[in-house]
Amino acid sequence: RKEVEQDPGPFNVPEGATVAFNCTYSNSASQSFFWYRQDCRKEPKLLMSVYSSGNEDGRFTAQLNRASQYISLLIRDSKLSDSATYLCVVGGLMDTGRRALTFGSGTRLQVQP
Amino acid sequence: DTGVSQNPRHKITKRGQNVTFRCDPISEHNRLYWYRQTLGQGPEFLTYFQNEAQLEKSRLLSDRFSAERPKGSFSTLEIQRTEQGDSAMYLCAGSPTPGTDTQYFGPGTRLTVL
């Protein structure tokens, strides 16, 4: 079982649609949670951190449920420029003392005109 | 722009050749990570430096791979006797300390081994 699991998609949605991505993680000791965005053949870029209280940044809302080990990302009013792969990322302190990030395989979003 | 740079951006090499990649994080990035990413997968951890000390290496990092960060600033990743399976995007990420897990990625070096 992968440490971070995501639906690979692709999610094909029309402009203006609301789309939700889900992610589950297996390590209950995980301490930090993020969504990164990755455009084709580019590096991952931090989209937002995710907190238990939920957080919002413009059209993007992220939620964390520690009890279910579940993370979500909601995108409202989708734009063409939102087309990308969204990586669910979980972080924490490893036994080795390294602060580590573990990445999901990503969910691909294609917003269509 | 995260301020993390990587060179070269693309490298095409023949099987059996050695290649070296460079990463320049920003000065605040005490922690430096190398990842490998193949198509359809998320980045996979390779190795980690705290300042100049290499503190951890993944089992993915075979004996053909070596990484250095000699003065705690830039880092290099060398692959000896490249194999076709080494073809991937090699990403470097920096993270400031203390207390944050957030990592900021460079643009990556795309390696193609023929």
gemmi code that builds the backbone of each chain (N, CA, C; Angstrom):
import gemmi

chains = {
    "A": [
        ("ARG", (0.845, -1.201, 0.000), (0.000, 0.000, 0.000), (0.875, 1.244, 0.000)),
        ("LYS", (0.554, 2.210, -0.875), (1.330, 3.435, -0.928), (1.078, 4.263, 0.322)),
        ("GLU", (2.104, 5.038, 0.713), (1.958, 5.876, 1.908), (0.960, 7.005, 1.688)),
        ("VAL", (0.907, 7.517, 0.478), (-0.036, 8.594, 0.143), (-0.744, 8.175, -1.143)),
        ("GLU", (-2.060, 8.075, -1.071), (-2.830, 7.581, -2.206), (-3.751, 8.661, -2.746)),
        ("GLN", (-3.715, 8.796, -4.069), (-4.587, 9.745, -4.746), (-5.204, 9.080, -5.959)),
        ("ASP", (-6.369, 9.531, -6.348), (-6.974, 9.131, -7.607), (-6.180, 9.816, -8.724)),
        ("PRO", (-5.619, 9.066, -9.659), (-4.769, 9.685, -10.680), (-5.517, 10.549, -11.680)),
        ("GLY", (-6.844, 10.366, -11.766), (-7.610, 11.101, -12.760), (-7.384, 10.496, -14.149)),
        ("PRO", (-7.499, 11.279, -15.231), (-7.674, 12.729, -15.190), (-9.107, 13.139, -14.873)),
        ("PHE", (-9.209, 14.295, -14.273), (-10.490, 14.942, -14.065), (-10.642, 15.967, -15.193)),
        ("ASN", (-11.632, 15.753, -16.033), (-11.910, 16.705, -17.124), (-13.154, 17.490, -16.744)),
        ("VAL", (-13.008, 18.790, -16.528), (-14.131, 19.608, -16.082), (-14.225, 20.852, -16.948)),
        ("PRO", (-15.436, 21.408, -17.097), (-15.577, 22.657, -17.862), (-15.163, 23.846, -17.005)),
        ("GLU", (-14.798, 24.905, -17.671), (-14.499, 26.156, -16.959), (-15.669, 26.519, -16.057)),
        ("GLY", (-15.341, 27.006, -14.872), (-16.384, 27.430, -13.942), (-16.870, 26.339, -13.013)),
        ("ALA", (-16.482, 25.112, -13.288), (-16.935, 23.989, -12.445), (-16.204, 23.988, -11.109)),
        ("THR", (-16.796, 23.280, -10.162), (-16.142, 23.013, -8.880), (-15.653, 21.569, -8.917)),
        ("VAL", (-14.409, 21.378, -8.493), (-13.834, 20.035, -8.525), (-13.166, 19.757, -7.188)),
        ("ALA", (-13.264, 18.511, -6.746), (-12.687, 18.126, -5.461), (-11.741, 16.950, -5.643)),
        ("PHE", (-10.587, 17.043, -4.992), (-9.616, 15.959, -4.992), (-9.485, 15.426, -3.571)),
        ("ASN", (-9.301, 14.121, -3.482), (-9.133, 13.489, -2.180), (-7.816, 12.742, -2.121)),
        ("CYS", (-7.387, 12.531, -0.908), (-6.105, 11.884, -0.698), (-6.152, 11.198, 0.660)),
        ("THR", (-5.572, 10.011, 0.775), (-5.446, 9.359, 2.080), (-3.982, 9.066, 2.341)),
        ("TYR", (-3.611, 9.051, 3.608), (-2.235, 8.764, 3.982), (-2.224, 7.693, 5.064)),
        ("SER", (-1.137, 6.938, 5.096), (-1.118, 5.763, 5.964), (-0.407, 5.993, 7.297)),
        ("ASN", (0.474, 6.975, 7.369), (1.254, 7.182, 8.592), (0.532, 8.129, 9.544)),
        ("SER", (-0.014, 7.577, 10.602), (-0.795, 8.384, 11.540), (0.069, 9.392, 12.299)),
        ("ALA", (1.383, 9.210, 12.268), (2.282, 10.151, 12.947), (2.640, 11.356, 12.076)),
        ("SER", (2.104, 11.416, 10.887), (2.394, 12.548, 9.992), (2.000, 13.854, 10.659)),
        ("GLN", (2.802, 14.875, 10.394), (2.642, 16.129, 11.139), (2.289, 17.320, 10.262)),
        ("SER", (2.583, 17.225, 8.993), (2.319, 18.382, 8.135), (1.762, 17.893, 6.810)),
        ("PHE", (0.976, 18.763, 6.204), (0.191, 18.343, 5.052), (0.141, 19.493, 4.050)),
        ("PHE", (0.284, 19.136, 2.779), (0.364, 20.172, 1.748), (-0.319, 19.687, 0.480)),
        ("TRP", (-0.689, 20.639, -0.332), (-0.968, 20.396, -1.736), (0.077, 21.164, -2.551)),
        ("TYR", (0.708, 20.439, -3.472), (1.604, 21.051, -4.438), (0.949, 20.940, -5.812)),
        ("ARG", (1.255, 21.890, -6.655), (0.783, 21.870, -8.032), (1.988, 21.642, -8.937)),
        ("GLN", (1.800, 20.804, -9.963), (2.893, 20.555, -10.898), (2.369, 20.655, -12.319)),
        ("ASP", (2.903, 21.593, -13.066), (2.592, 21.699, -14.482), (3.457, 20.719, -15.253)),
        ("CYS", (3.000, 20.405, -16.472), (3.673, 19.397, -17.280), (5.159, 19.730, -17.464)),
        ("ARG", (6.015, 18.799, -17.100), (7.458, 18.906, -17.276), (8.078, 20.063, -16.470)),
        ("LYS", (7.391, 20.478, -15.414), (7.917, 21.511, -14.526), (8.067, 20.940, -13.126)),
        ("GLU", (8.646, 21.752, -12.235), (8.828, 21.309, -10.876), (7.544, 21.488, -10.062)),
        ("PRO", (7.391, 20.731, -8.955), (6.248, 20.963, -8.062), (6.370, 22.331, -7.391)),
        ("LYS", (5.224, 22.988, -7.255), (5.195, 24.276, -6.557), (4.153, 24.214, -5.455)),
        ("LEU", (4.519, 24.760, -4.305), (3.614, 24.737, -3.167), (2.341, 25.517, -3.496)),
        ("LEU", (1.207, 24.845, -3.355), (-0.084, 25.504, -3.545), (-0.588, 26.020, -2.199)),
        ("MET", (-0.656, 25.115, -1.237), (-1.075, 25.534, 0.096), (-0.783, 24.463, 1.125)),
        ("SER", (-0.591, 24.909, 2.356), (-0.511, 23.990, 3.478), (-1.939, 23.638, 3.884)),
        ("VAL", (-2.083, 22.544, 4.607), (-3.407, 22.074, 5.011), (-3.430, 21.944, 6.526)),
        ("TYR", (-4.454, 22.510, 7.142), (-4.565, 22.488, 8.597), (-5.864, 21.808, 8.999)),
        ("SER", (-5.872, 21.309, 10.228), (-7.063, 20.605, 10.720), (-8.295, 21.504, 10.721)),
        ("SER", (-8.073, 22.776, 10.909), (-9.196, 23.723, 10.955), (-9.703, 24.050, 9.564)),
        ("GLY", (-8.996, 23.567, 8.558), (-9.355, 23.901, 7.181), (-8.809, 25.270, 6.833)),
        ("ASN", (-8.440, 25.452, 5.595), (-7.958, 26.763, 5.187), (-8.320, 27.032, 3.744)),
        ("GLU", (-8.437, 28.309, 3.463), (-8.923, 28.751, 2.167), (-7.967, 29.783, 1.607)),
        ("ASP", (-7.741, 29.701, 0.309), (-6.925, 30.700, -0.369), (-7.597, 31.002, -1.691)),
        ("GLY", (-8.404, 32.052, -1.690), (-9.147, 32.394, -2.903), (-10.121, 31.289, -3.273)),
        ("ARG", (-9.954, 30.731, -4.456), (-10.862, 29.697, -4.944), (-10.513, 28.302, -4.411)),
        ("PHE", (-9.453, 28.199, -3.653), (-8.952, 26.906, -3.190), (-9.240, 26.730, -1.692)),
        ("THR", (-9.799, 25.566, -1.366), (-10.057, 25.234, 0.032), (-9.484, 23.855, 0.322)),
        ("ALA", (-8.720, 23.764, 1.394), (-8.129, 22.479, 1.782), (-8.653, 22.070, 3.144)),
        ("GLN", (-8.847, 20.782, 3.303), (-9.335, 20.236, 4.571), (-8.489, 19.039, 4.962)),
        ("LEU", (-8.356, 18.869, 6.274), (-7.624, 17.724, 6.818), (-8.492, 17.046, 7.857)),
        ("ASN", (-8.605, 15.738, 7.756), (-9.293, 14.947, 8.775), (-8.271, 13.945, 9.315)),
        ("ARG", (-7.706, 14.271, 10.480), (-6.653, 13.415, 11.039), (-7.188, 12.049, 11.451)),
        ("ALA", (-8.417, 12.027, 11.940), (-8.977, 10.755, 12.415), (-9.102, 9.765, 11.258)),
        ("SER", (-9.518, 10.273, 10.094), (-9.675, 9.412, 8.922), (-8.437, 9.381, 8.060)),
        ("GLN", (-7.447, 10.206, 8.394), (-6.201, 10.297, 7.624), (-6.526, 10.628, 6.167)),
        ("TYR", (-7.222, 11.712, 6.011), (-7.818, 12.079, 4.732), (-7.610, 13.580, 4.523)),
        ("ILE", (-7.211, 13.927, 3.300), (-6.960, 15.319, 2.947), (-7.753, 15.625, 1.684)),
        ("SER", (-8.288, 16.818, 1.595), (-9.045, 17.172, 0.397), (-8.642, 18.550, -0.105)),
        ("LEU", (-8.899, 18.762, -1.383), (-8.688, 20.060, -2.014), (-9.909, 20.340, -2.881)),
        ("LEU", (-10.492, 21.503, -2.669), (-11.646, 21.924, -3.456), (-11.254, 23.140, -4.279)),
        ("ILE", (-11.524, 23.084, -5.558), (-11.269, 24.226, -6.435), (-12.605, 24.708, -6.965)),
        ("ARG", (-12.924, 25.938, -6.679), (-14.181, 26.527, -7.170), (-13.912, 27.367, -8.409)),
        ("ASP", (-14.936, 27.493, -9.250), (-14.845, 28.361, -10.432), (-13.561, 28.071, -11.219)),
        ("SER", (-13.403, 26.848, -11.645), (-12.176, 26.402, -12.316), (-11.820, 27.294, -13.496)),
        ("LYS", (-10.541, 27.578, -13.621), (-10.000, 28.332, -14.753), (-9.165, 27.394, -15.617)),
        ("LEU", (-9.009, 27.784, -16.869), (-8.139, 27.011, -17.766), (-6.749, 26.863, -17.169)),
        ("SER", (-6.302, 27.911, -16.494), (-4.945, 27.912, -15.929), (-4.804, 26.982, -14.719)),
        ("ASP", (-5.917, 26.426, -14.248), (-5.828, 25.458, -13.139), (-5.417, 24.076, -13.640)),
        ("SER", (-5.404, 23.882, -14.945), (-5.026, 22.586, -15.507), (-3.595, 22.257, -15.099)),
        ("ALA", (-3.435, 21.155, -14.404), (-2.138, 20.758, -13.858), (-2.330, 19.433, -13.134)),
        ("THR", (-1.237, 18.935, -12.560), (-1.315, 17.785, -11.664), (-1.195, 18.286, -10.236)),
        ("TYR", (-2.064, 17.805, -9.378), (-2.093, 18.243, -7.983), (-1.564, 17.103, -7.111)),
        ("LEU", (-0.490, 17.396, -6.412), (0.196, 16.396, -5.589), (-0.186, 16.572, -4.124)),
        ("CYS", (-0.661, 15.500, -3.532), (-0.944, 15.479, -2.094), (0.353, 15.104, -1.389)),
        ("VAL", (0.727, 15.853, -0.374), (2.043, 15.691, 0.241), (1.908, 15.676, 1.748)),
        ("VAL", (2.593, 14.719, 2.361), (2.509, 14.538, 3.807), (3.919, 14.616, 4.373)),
        ("GLY", (4.073, 15.293, 5.492), (5.408, 15.460, 6.059), (5.467, 15.091, 7.519)),
        ("GLY", (6.691, 14.894, 7.987), (6.879, 14.590, 9.393), (8.304, 14.240, 9.686)),
        ("LEU", (8.534, 13.890, 10.941), (9.875, 13.550, 11.400), (10.060, 12.044, 11.307)),
        ("MET", (11.055, 11.644, 10.532), (11.330, 10.215, 10.384), (12.173, 9.725, 11.561)),
        ("ASP", (12.247, 8.405, 11.681), (13.084, 7.808, 12.736), (14.541, 8.225, 12.592)),
        ("THR", (14.945, 8.541, 11.381), (16.332, 8.918, 11.114), (16.626, 10.349, 11.532)),
        ("GLY", (15.601, 11.078, 11.935), (15.787, 12.483, 12.280), (15.561, 13.418, 11.115)),
        ("ARG", (15.304, 12.861, 9.962), (15.056, 13.690, 8.781), (13.601, 14.147, 8.781)),
        ("ARG", (13.448, 15.418, 8.488), (12.101, 15.913, 8.225), (11.815, 15.610, 6.761)),
        ("ALA", (10.810, 14.801, 6.522), (10.599, 14.244, 5.192), (9.250, 14.620, 4.628)),
        ("LEU", (9.194, 14.713, 3.341), (7.934, 14.827, 2.620), (7.730, 13.559, 1.820)),
        ("THR", (6.502, 13.055, 1.848), (6.131, 11.912, 1.016), (5.036, 12.369, 0.070)),
        ("PHE", (5.253, 12.107, -1.203), (4.363, 12.615, -2.239), (3.431, 11.526, -2.738)),
        ("GLY", (2.176, 11.910, -2.988), (1.313, 11.053, -3.764), (1.715, 11.107, -5.228)),
        ("SER", (1.075, 10.266, -6.028), (1.406, 10.224, -7.459), (0.754, 11.348, -8.243)),
        ("GLY", (-0.172, 12.054, -7.606), (-0.774, 13.207, -8.264), (-2.112, 12.896, -8.910)),
        ("THR", (-2.948, 13.921, -8.961), (-4.222, 13.855, -9.665), (-4.199, 14.891, -10.769)),
        ("ARG", (-4.459, 14.442, -11.981), (-4.381, 15.361, -13.113), (-5.731, 16.026, -13.347)),
        ("LEU", (-5.693, 17.336, -13.468), (-6.890, 18.118, -13.758), (-6.752, 18.760, -15.126)),
        ("GLN", (-7.783, 18.620, -15.942), (-7.842, 19.290, -17.240), (-9.123, 20.108, -17.264)),
        ("VAL", (-8.980, 21.414, -17.295), (-10.134, 22.305, -17.369), (-10.345, 22.667, -18.832)),
        ("GLN", (-11.565, 22.457, -19.303), (-11.842, 22.649, -20.728), (-12.715, 23.875, -20.960)),
        ("PRO", (-12.476, 24.547, -22.090), (-13.274, 25.759, -22.391), (-14.718, 25.408, -22.728)),
    ],
    "B": [
        ("ASP", (9.008, 32.186, -8.405), (10.389, 31.696, -8.476), (10.893, 31.434, -7.056)),
        ("THR", (11.297, 30.181, -6.796), (11.745, 29.806, -5.455), (13.175, 30.240, -5.185)),
        ("GLY", (13.909, 30.618, -6.202), (15.318, 30.975, -6.031), (16.247, 29.784, -6.078)),
        ("VAL", (15.701, 28.581, -6.205), (16.537, 27.379, -6.306), (16.828, 27.136, -7.782)),
        ("SER", (18.092, 27.031, -8.128), (18.441, 26.796, -9.530), (19.123, 25.446, -9.680)),
        ("GLN", (18.972, 24.855, -10.861), (19.597, 23.574, -11.165), (20.185, 23.632, -12.563)),
        ("ASN", (21.310, 22.995, -12.706), (21.986, 22.925, -14.004), (22.611, 21.552, -14.196)),
        ("PRO", (22.605, 21.036, -15.437), (21.875, 21.594, -16.579), (20.382, 21.332, -16.451)),
        ("ARG", (19.596, 21.924, -17.297), (18.155, 21.658, -17.276), (17.829, 20.354, -17.990)),
        ("HIS", (18.623, 20.037, -18.985), (18.429, 18.797, -19.737), (19.796, 18.160, -19.962)),
        ("LYS", (19.811, 16.824, -19.905), (21.041, 16.103, -20.188), (20.690, 14.830, -20.923)),
        ("ILE", (21.304, 14.651, -22.077), (21.160, 13.414, -22.837), (22.519, 12.750, -22.838)),
        ("THR", (22.562, 11.501, -22.463), (23.839, 10.813, -22.385), (23.681, 9.380, -22.877)),
        ("LYS", (24.784, 8.769, -23.168), (24.757, 7.370, -23.588), (24.965, 6.488, -22.368)),
        ("ARG", (24.360, 5.342, -22.413), (24.502, 4.365, -21.338), (25.983, 4.127, -21.040)),
        ("GLY", (26.292, 4.108, -19.744), (27.676, 3.861, -19.347), (28.470, 5.118, -19.039)),
        ("GLN", (27.952, 6.276, -19.460), (28.648, 7.535, -19.191), (28.320, 8.025, -17.785)),
        ("ASN", (29.181, 8.902, -17.272), (28.933, 9.548, -15.979), (28.307, 10.920, -16.210)),
        ("VAL", (27.412, 11.304, -15.329), (26.805, 12.630, -15.408), (26.823, 13.277, -14.026)),
        ("THR", (26.865, 14.594, -14.013), (26.834, 15.341, -12.751), (25.851, 16.485, -12.881)),
        ("PHE", (25.020, 16.641, -11.864), (24.040, 17.722, -11.820), (24.368, 18.637, -10.644)),
        ("ARG", (23.991, 19.892, -10.804), (24.263, 20.855, -9.733), (22.969, 21.517, -9.277)),
        ("CYS", (22.904, 21.785, -7.987), (21.771, 22.499, -7.393), (22.301, 23.658, -6.568)),
        ("ASP", (21.725, 24.827, -6.765), (22.061, 25.998, -5.948), (20.818, 26.467, -5.212)),
        ("PRO", (20.702, 26.134, -3.931), (19.554, 26.625, -3.163), (19.805, 28.069, -2.742)),
        ("ILE", (18.824, 28.673, -2.103), (19.054, 30.014, -1.557), (19.745, 29.871, -0.198)),
        ("SER", (20.351, 30.917, 0.263), (21.222, 30.833, 1.443), (20.463, 30.395, 2.702)),
        ("GLU", (19.171, 30.653, 2.748), (18.395, 30.288, 3.944), (18.091, 28.794, 4.026)),
        ("HIS", (18.351, 28.070, 2.960), (17.989, 26.653, 2.905), (19.086, 25.798, 3.526)),
        ("ASN", (19.013, 25.619, 4.831), (19.987, 24.761, 5.491), (19.815, 23.309, 5.072)),
        ("ARG", (18.563, 22.923, 4.830), (18.286, 21.545, 4.420), (18.137, 21.482, 2.907)),
        ("LEU", (18.738, 20.484, 2.320), (18.696, 20.296, 0.874), (18.370, 18.843, 0.580)),
        ("TYR", (17.448, 18.644, -0.333), (16.973, 17.306, -0.683), (17.154, 17.075, -2.178)),
        ("TRP", (17.438, 15.842, -2.534), (17.401, 15.407, -3.933), (16.283, 14.381, -4.076)),
        ("TYR", (15.528, 14.511, -5.170), (14.452, 13.597, -5.499), (14.621, 13.135, -6.951)),
        ("ARG", (13.996, 12.028, -7.245), (13.874, 11.564, -8.625), (12.388, 11.410, -8.930)),
        ("GLN", (11.995, 11.835, -10.118), (10.599, 11.720, -10.517), (10.509, 11.127, -11.908)),
        ("THR", (9.711, 10.071, -12.024), (9.436, 9.469, -13.326), (7.989, 9.757, -13.689)),
        ("LEU", (7.673, 9.534, -14.949), (6.370, 9.903, -15.495), (5.234, 9.234, -14.729)),
        ("GLY", (4.280, 10.054, -14.317), (3.097, 9.522, -13.643), (3.289, 9.235, -12.168)),
        ("GLN", (4.453, 9.584, -11.640), (4.728, 9.353, -10.224), (5.068, 10.673, -9.536)),
        ("GLY", (4.898, 10.677, -8.220), (5.368, 11.818, -7.466), (6.875, 11.720, -7.251)),
        ("PRO", (7.501, 12.788, -6.803), (8.936, 12.746, -6.516), (9.255, 11.704, -5.444)),
        ("GLU", (10.366, 10.984, -5.644), (10.820, 9.986, -4.680), (12.124, 10.467, -4.061)),
        ("PHE", (12.205, 10.403, -2.752), (13.359, 10.887, -2.005), (14.619, 10.093, -2.356)),
        ("LEU", (15.715, 10.813, -2.576), (17.009, 10.173, -2.827), (17.976, 10.394, -1.662)),
        ("THR", (18.191, 11.665, -1.307), (19.157, 11.946, -0.257), (18.915, 13.327, 0.329)),
        ("TYR", (19.527, 13.569, 1.493), (19.229, 14.766, 2.272), (20.484, 15.290, 2.955)),
        ("PHE", (20.661, 16.600, 2.896), (21.765, 17.266, 3.573), (21.231, 18.275, 4.576)),
        ("GLN", (21.866, 18.293, 5.736), (21.689, 19.388, 6.684), (23.017, 20.136, 6.667)),
        ("ASN", (22.977, 21.334, 6.112), (24.233, 22.059, 5.826), (25.122, 21.164, 4.967)),
        ("GLU", (26.361, 20.890, 5.383), (27.231, 20.084, 4.515), (27.148, 18.593, 4.814)),
        ("ALA", (26.425, 18.218, 5.850), (26.368, 16.810, 6.257), (25.262, 16.059, 5.512)),
        ("GLN", (25.657, 14.960, 4.876), (24.674, 14.097, 4.225), (24.125, 13.163, 5.286)),
        ("LEU", (22.895, 13.374, 5.693), (22.341, 12.680, 6.844), (21.561, 11.424, 6.490)),
        ("GLU", (21.125, 11.323, 5.257), (20.335, 10.150, 4.921), (20.367, 9.903, 3.427)),
        ("LYS", (20.370, 8.616, 3.076), (20.305, 8.213, 1.687), (19.222, 7.160, 1.545)),
        ("SER", (18.431, 7.273, 0.508), (17.395, 6.292, 0.233), (18.008, 5.007, -0.305)),
        ("ARG", (17.253, 3.908, -0.150), (17.693, 2.658, -0.781), (17.659, 2.764, -2.294)),
        ("LEU", (16.944, 3.788, -2.812), (16.930, 4.017, -4.265), (18.295, 4.447, -4.765)),
        ("LEU", (19.113, 4.971, -3.864), (20.401, 5.529, -4.242), (21.440, 4.406, -4.252)),
        ("SER", (21.646, 3.833, -5.453), (22.605, 2.734, -5.541), (24.025, 3.275, -5.414)),
        ("ASP", (24.990, 2.352, -5.425), (26.398, 2.734, -5.303), (26.856, 3.609, -6.463)),
        ("ARG", (26.102, 3.616, -7.536), (26.504, 4.438, -8.693), (26.190, 5.912, -8.473)),
        ("PHE", (25.398, 6.195, -7.466), (24.984, 7.570, -7.179), (25.809, 8.117, -6.018)),
        ("SER", (26.249, 9.356, -6.156), (26.894, 10.015, -5.029), (26.498, 11.482, -5.034)),
        ("ALA", (26.362, 12.034, -3.852), (25.973, 13.431, -3.723), (26.885, 14.108, -2.720)),
        ("GLU", (27.113, 15.401, -2.963), (27.958, 16.179, -2.071), (27.348, 17.558, -1.866)),
        ("ARG", (27.712, 18.151, -0.758), (27.365, 19.555, -0.511), (28.537, 20.137, 0.276)),
        ("PRO", (29.638, 20.386, -0.412), (30.923, 20.605, 0.271), (30.976, 21.781, 1.241)),
        ("LYS", (30.319, 22.845, 0.957), (30.406, 23.991, 1.871), (29.033, 24.365, 2.414)),
        ("GLY", (28.125, 23.422, 2.329), (26.793, 23.712, 2.839), (25.999, 24.667, 1.976)),
        ("SER", (26.489, 24.896, 0.751), (25.730, 25.792, -0.140), (25.214, 24.984, -1.322)),
        ("PHE", (25.914, 24.992, -2.447), (25.450, 24.231, -3.600), (25.676, 22.743, -3.358)),
        ("SER", (24.981, 21.927, -4.140), (25.131, 20.475, -4.040), (25.288, 19.891, -5.436)),
        ("THR", (25.960, 18.762, -5.517), (26.075, 18.032, -6.771), (25.590, 16.606, -6.585)),
        ("LEU", (24.998, 16.074, -7.637), (24.572, 14.677, -7.679), (25.238, 14.045, -8.890)),
        ("GLU", (26.023, 13.006, -8.658), (26.709, 12.334, -9.751), (26.153, 10.932, -9.921)),
        ("ILE", (25.956, 10.549, -11.155), (25.564, 9.181, -11.480), (26.663, 8.593, -12.346)),
        ("GLN", (27.241, 7.522, -11.886), (28.283, 6.850, -12.666), (27.672, 5.689, -13.445)),
        ("ARG", (28.276, 5.413, -14.597), (27.870, 4.265, -15.426), (26.345, 4.263, -15.592)),
        ("THR", (25.835, 5.336, -16.175), (24.386, 5.490, -16.279), (23.745, 4.313, -16.999)),
        ("GLU", (22.508, 4.046, -16.588), (21.682, 2.990, -17.191), (20.402, 3.641, -17.704)),
        ("GLN", (19.734, 2.967, -18.612), (18.506, 3.531, -19.176), (17.467, 3.780, -18.084)),
        ("GLY", (17.467, 2.954, -17.062), (16.528, 3.125, -15.955), (16.777, 4.367, -15.128)),
        ("ASP", (17.912, 5.025, -15.347), (18.194, 6.269, -14.633), (17.486, 7.456, -15.270)),
        ("SER", (16.919, 7.267, -16.441), (16.219, 8.366, -17.117), (15.060, 8.829, -16.246)),
        ("ALA", (15.052, 10.105, -15.923), (14.065, 10.662, -14.990), (14.314, 12.155, -14.885)),
        ("MET", (13.433, 12.812, -14.118), (13.683, 14.201, -13.724), (14.331, 14.158, -12.346)),
        ("TYR", (15.433, 14.842, -12.177), (16.106, 14.914, -10.888), (15.854, 16.296, -10.299)),
        ("LEU", (15.198, 16.307, -9.166), (14.763, 17.548, -8.537), (15.538, 17.796, -7.258)),
        ("CYS", (15.877, 19.031, -7.056), (16.517, 19.473, -5.832), (15.515, 20.371, -5.094)),
        ("ALA", (15.466, 20.270, -3.790), (14.568, 21.121, -3.013), (15.300, 21.631, -1.783)),
        ("GLY", (15.009, 22.857, -1.424), (15.592, 23.444, -0.228), (14.518, 23.714, 0.803)),
        ("SER", (14.940, 23.704, 2.054), (14.006, 23.971, 3.135), (14.734, 24.712, 4.244)),
        ("PRO", (14.139, 25.772, 4.724), (14.785, 26.476, 5.840), (14.551, 25.730, 7.148)),
        ("THR", (15.396, 25.919, 8.091), (15.171, 25.385, 9.436), (15.004, 26.543, 10.404)),
        ("PRO", (14.435, 26.357, 11.554), (13.851, 25.095, 11.977), (12.346, 25.071, 11.775)),
        ("GLY", (11.785, 23.915, 12.047), (10.356, 23.835, 12.322), (9.420, 23.791, 11.140)),
        ("THR", (9.917, 23.827, 9.904), (8.983, 23.758, 8.794), (9.337, 22.590, 7.888)),
        ("ASP", (8.319, 21.940, 7.378), (8.533, 20.862, 6.418), (8.457, 21.352, 4.982)),
        ("THR", (8.048, 22.589, 4.791), (7.855, 23.092, 3.432), (9.156, 23.034, 2.657)),
        ("GLN", (9.087, 22.541, 1.434), (10.259, 22.478, 0.573), (9.974, 23.230, -0.714)),
        ("TYR", (11.022, 23.862, -1.219), (10.926, 24.680, -2.420), (11.827, 24.072, -3.478)),
        ("PHE", (11.214, 23.747, -4.593), (11.913, 22.976, -5.608), (12.589, 23.853, -6.650)),
        ("GLY", (13.709, 23.359, -7.144), (14.314, 23.917, -8.338), (13.610, 23.366, -9.570)),
        ("PRO", (13.997, 23.860, -10.752), (13.310, 23.465, -11.987), (13.613, 22.045, -12.442)),
        ("GLY", (14.611, 21.415, -11.841), (14.913, 20.030, -12.183), (15.889, 19.885, -13.335)),
        ("THR", (16.510, 18.731, -13.376), (17.347, 18.324, -14.518), (16.723, 17.068, -15.106)),
        ("ARG", (16.367, 17.166, -16.385), (15.765, 16.003, -17.042), (16.873, 15.196, -17.700)),
        ("LEU", (17.052, 13.975, -17.245), (18.094, 13.096, -17.768), (17.485, 12.061, -18.695)),
        ("THR", (18.074, 11.940, -19.874), (17.708, 10.882, -20.813), (18.949, 10.055, -21.087)),
        ("VAL", (18.859, 8.771, -20.798), (19.972, 7.860, -21.054), (19.617, 6.991, -22.264)),
        ("LEU", (20.419, 7.116, -23.311), (20.125, 6.379, -24.548), (20.747, 4.999, -24.541)),
    ],
}
model = gemmi.Model(1)
for chain_id, residues in chains.items():
    chain = gemmi.Chain(chain_id)
    for i, (resn, *xyz) in enumerate(residues, 1):
        res = gemmi.Residue()
        res.name, res.seqid = resn, gemmi.SeqId(i, " ")
        for name, pos in zip(("N", "CA", "C"), xyz):
            atom = gemmi.Atom()
            atom.name, atom.element = name, gemmi.Element(name[0])
            atom.pos, atom.b_iso = gemmi.Position(*pos), 0.0
            res.add_atom(atom)
        chain.add_residue(res)
    model.add_chain(chain)
structure = gemmi.Structure()
structure.add_model(model)
structure.setup_entities()
